[in-house]
Amino acid sequence: MRILSEFVKACDDQADRLKGAKESELSGEPTRAPMQRLVGLVLPSVLFLASLVLSEHGQSASPSVPDVCDEAPLLQASVDDLKRTRTSSEGNCSMTLAGSEIYVLRAVGFARIEIIRDGDIDSGTVTVLYETHDGTAKNWVDYVQQWGELNFSPGGRSAHVDINLYGPVTMNETVPKFFYFHLTKAVCGSCTVSLGKYTEAKVFILHNEGANGAQG
């Protein structure tokens, strides 16, 4: 760009000289022959342009164009990072209970325990193992102890287990009895699964339907 601008300036200077020569002809002043005048006007511009090109070539090398091959490792690294990010989230899930405390009514006859699959729910079938343990509520007095497994097919986000309750509905207790529900293990053949935030819950057996959180 610098060479072009300087060449344009040189041409403008020569044009001014040509204009002056034309005015000299009109005023009757002696001038050189047309061919000599043309050579005298054009040749200095050509020589000036040639000198600029040579000096520019000698002082600095032409700007280098970035090689696409130089950028290839960076592009590949970005792609690999993206793949790792996707892989870290795909196929990972966790199994959790809905909360650490569950309230149920003895009159309903069973306690429904919800288990939730968080994360990737589409990557495989998950099997969750569970069991109950006595708290203040006792087996065959207040509930029926239970253990087993629950399967989550791909796409399934939640499932439930029903624990049978036992004992007379008319019991008048000031403090609700409770038993424990545990998630003990989760397995998946084609994905990575772990136990989540809530792996144990206290299941309170209520007699009053007005209690918060009781199932109806």
C-alpha positions in Angstrom: 0.0 0.0 0.0 2.9 2.4 0.8 4.5 1.7 -2.6 1.1 2.4 -4.4 0.5 5.6 -2.6 4.0 6.9 -3.3 3.6 5.9 -7.0 0.3 7.8 -7.2 2.0 10.9 -5.7 4.8 10.6 -8.3 2.3 10.4 -11.1 0.5 13.5 -9.8 3.8 15.4 -9.8 4.4 14.3 -13.4 0.9 15.4 -14.3 1.6 18.8 -12.9 4.8 19.0 -15.0 2.8 18.0 -18.1 0.3 20.7 -17.4 3.0 23.2 -17.1 4.5 22.1 -20.3 1.2 22.5 -22.0 0.8 26.0 -20.7 4.3 26.8 -22.0 3.2 25.7 -25.5 0.2 27.9 -25.4 2.3 30.9 -24.3 4.6 30.4 -27.2 7.6 29.3 -25.2 10.0 26.8 -26.9 9.4 23.2 -25.8 10.9 19.8 -26.6 9.6 17.5 -29.2 6.5 15.5 -28.2 8.3 12.2 -27.9 11.1 13.6 -25.8 8.6 15.3 -23.6 6.6 12.1 -23.1 9.8 10.1 -22.3 10.9 12.9 -19.9 7.6 12.8 -18.1 7.0 9.0 -17.9 10.6 7.7 -17.4 11.2 9.4 -14.0 8.0 7.9 -12.6 8.9 4.4 -13.8 12.4 4.7 -12.3 10.9 6.0 -9.1 8.5 3.1 -8.9 11.3 0.6 -9.6 13.5 2.0 -6.8 10.6 1.8 -4.3 10.0 -1.8 -5.2 13.7 -2.7 -4.8 14.0 -0.9 -1.6 10.9 -2.4 -0.1 12.0 -5.9 -1.1 15.4 -5.4 0.4 14.3 -3.9 3.7 11.5 -6.3 4.8 10.4 -9.7 3.8 6.9 -10.2 2.6 4.4 -10.9 5.4 4.1 -14.6 6.1 0.7 -16.2 5.7 -0.3 -18.4 8.6 0.1 -22.0 7.7 -3.1 -24.0 8.2 -0.9 -26.9 9.3 0.3 -24.8 12.2 -3.3 -24.3 13.5 -4.2 -28.0 13.1 -2.9 -29.1 16.6 -4.9 -26.3 18.2 -8.0 -27.2 16.4 -7.6 -30.9 17.2 -7.1 -30.0 20.9 -10.3 -28.1 20.9 -12.2 -31.0 19.4 -10.7 -33.4 21.9 -11.7 -31.1 24.8 -15.3 -31.0 23.4 -15.4 -34.7 23.2 -14.1 -35.1 26.7 -16.7 -32.7 28.0 -19.5 -34.6 26.3 -18.2 -37.9 27.4 -17.9 -36.8 31.0 -21.7 -36.1 31.1 -23.0 -38.8 28.8 -23.6 -42.2 30.6 -23.3 -40.7 34.1 -26.2 -40.8 36.5 -27.0 -41.1 40.1 -29.8 -42.6 42.1 -31.4 -40.8 45.0 -34.4 -40.7 47.2 -36.8 -37.8 47.0 -35.7 -36.6 50.5 -34.4 -37.6 53.9 -37.8 -37.7 55.6 -41.0 -39.3 54.2 -44.4 -39.0 55.9 -47.1 -41.6 55.3 -50.6 -42.4 56.8 -51.1 -45.7 58.5 -54.7 -45.8 57.2 -53.4 -45.9 53.6 -51.9 -49.3 54.3 -48.6 -48.8 52.6 -45.7 -46.3 52.4 -44.7 -45.3 48.8 -41.0 -44.6 48.5 -40.0 -42.7 45.3 -36.5 -43.2 43.8 -35.2 -40.8 41.3 -32.6 -41.2 38.5 -30.6 -38.0 38.0 -28.3 -37.1 35.1 -28.2 -39.2 31.9 -31.4 -41.3 32.0 -31.0 -42.8 28.5 -27.7 -44.7 28.5 -28.7 -48.0 30.0 -30.7 -50.0 32.5 -30.0 -49.2 36.1 -30.7 -51.6 39.0 -31.0 -50.2 42.5 -30.9 -52.4 45.6 -32.8 -51.3 48.7 -33.7 -52.5 52.2 -35.6 -51.4 55.3 -34.5 -51.3 58.9 -36.3 -50.8 62.2 -36.3 -47.4 63.9 -38.9 -46.7 66.5 -41.3 -48.6 64.2 -40.9 -52.3 64.4 -41.1 -55.1 61.9 -44.5 -56.9 62.0 -45.7 -54.4 64.5 -45.8 -51.2 62.5 -44.6 -52.2 59.0 -43.4 -55.2 57.1 -39.7 -55.3 56.6 -38.7 -55.5 52.9 -35.6 -55.6 50.7 -35.1 -56.1 47.0 -34.2 -54.4 43.8 -35.8 -51.9 41.4 -35.0 -51.6 37.7 -34.9 -48.4 35.7 -35.1 -48.9 31.9 -33.5 -46.3 29.6 -35.6 -43.1 29.7 -37.1 -43.8 33.1 -36.6 -41.0 35.6 -38.4 -42.2 38.6 -39.9 -45.4 40.1 -41.3 -46.3 43.5 -41.4 -49.1 46.1 -44.4 -49.8 48.3 -43.7 -50.9 51.9 -46.7 -52.5 53.6 -47.8 -50.9 56.9 -49.0 -53.0 59.8 -51.0 -52.4 63.0 -54.4 -50.9 64.0 -55.4 -47.6 62.4 -56.9 -46.4 65.7 -53.6 -46.2 67.6 -53.2 -42.9 69.3 -49.5 -42.0 69.4 -48.2 -38.5 70.3 -44.9 -39.1 68.5 -45.0 -40.8 65.1 -43.0 -44.0 64.7 -40.5 -44.3 61.9 -38.4 -46.9 60.1 -35.4 -46.5 57.8 -35.4 -47.0 54.0 -31.9 -47.4 52.5 -30.5 -47.4 49.0 -27.6 -49.8 49.3 -26.2 -50.2 45.8 -26.8 -49.1 42.1 -25.4 -51.0 39.1 -25.5 -50.4 35.3 -23.9 -52.6 32.7 -23.6 -49.8 30.0 -23.3 -46.6 32.0 -21.6 -45.1 35.1 -24.0 -44.9 38.1 -23.6 -43.8 41.7 -25.7 -43.2 44.7 -26.8 -39.6 45.0 -27.6 -37.1 47.7 -30.3 -39.0 49.6 -29.5 -42.7 50.2 -31.4 -43.0 53.5 -34.7 -41.7 54.6 -36.7 -41.8 57.8 -40.3 -43.0 57.0 -42.7 -41.6 59.6 -46.0 -43.4 60.1 -48.8 -40.8 61.0 -52.3 -41.2 62.2 -53.3 -37.6 61.5 -54.1 -36.7 57.9 -53.3 -33.1 58.6 -49.6 -33.8 59.0 -47.4 -32.1 56.4 -46.0 -34.4 53.7 -48.3 -37.3 54.4 -49.5 -39.2 51.4 -53.2 -39.1 50.8 
